[in-house]
Amino acid sequence: AQTVTQSQPEMSVQEAETVTLSCTYDTSESDYYLFWYKQPPSRQMILVIRQEAYKQQNATENRFSVNFQKAAKSFSLKISDSQLGDAAMYFCAYRTPTSGTYKYIFGTGTRLKVLA
Amino acid sequence: DSGVTQTPKHLITATGQRVTLRCSPRSGDLSVYWYQQSLDQGLQFLIQYYNGEERAKGNILERFSAQQFPDLHSELNLSSLELGDSALYFCASSVDPTGRNSPLHFGNGTRLTVT
């Protein structure tokens, strides 16, 4: 069964600095999709970035980028120039693309604190 | 704004009661997912519908049921409520799942408090 592990329950970063959140997953599939979602105190779930497993190039969205290591089954999120508004829970998610069951599996989350 | 609408935003009810949570997916999205998030916990997948049919089931209790209607809105019914059912319930939608890149778009959630 697929699993997603976020081993850092909580992280802190100084404003304007860079932080990396870790995510590992376990799967026997070769084609899948990975996502990072942000949940601020408002509890809304916001899509931050996505990565297709068949693409070798790491996805980037403004200050957010990923380091996707398919062989190691690792999908970390790097936040550059951290801002106070980045403080939130961050969830890593895995999506199976098979035509049968379209499950998204979420990790347990990492709480990011941004220090002024 | 994700385009996914959930009502009500808040719900307070007593143990043993029954409630219905409603979700309207983004325009054009055929899949609806329901997730439960207890306090400071991750998201637990409950159930998924695609174009009116149940497609996948997660850790959904027998006291809970859901359906997706012809207009694609979905309802999650929770009955015989217990204190432990207090949680944030999210609905999410996505385009045709056979697409290669269809992330989930979440509603703002319904916060259920059982007293």
HADDOCK unambig.tbl for C-alpha pairs under 7 A between the chains (distance, minus, plus):
assign (segid A and resid 44 and name CA) (segid B and resid 108 and name CA) 5.08 0.50 0.50
assign (segid A and resid 45 and name CA) (segid B and resid 106 and name CA) 5.86 0.50 0.50
assign (segid A and resid 99 and name CA) (segid B and resid 98 and name CA) 6.38 0.50 0.50
assign (segid A and resid 101 and name CA) (segid B and resid 55 and name CA) 6.43 0.50 0.50
assign (segid A and resid 101 and name CA) (segid B and resid 56 and name CA) 5.76 0.50 0.50
assign (segid A and resid 102 and name CA) (segid B and resid 97 and name CA) 6.77 0.50 0.50
assign (segid A and resid 106 and name CA) (segid B and resid 43 and name CA) 6.39 0.50 0.50
assign (segid A and resid 107 and name CA) (segid B and resid 42 and name CA) 6.70 0.50 0.50
assign (segid A and resid 108 and name CA) (segid B and resid 41 and name CA) 6.65 0.50 0.50
assign (segid A and resid 108 and name CA) (segid B and resid 42 and name CA) 4.59 0.50 0.50
assign (segid A and resid 109 and name CA) (segid B and resid 42 and name CA) 6.28 0.50 0.50
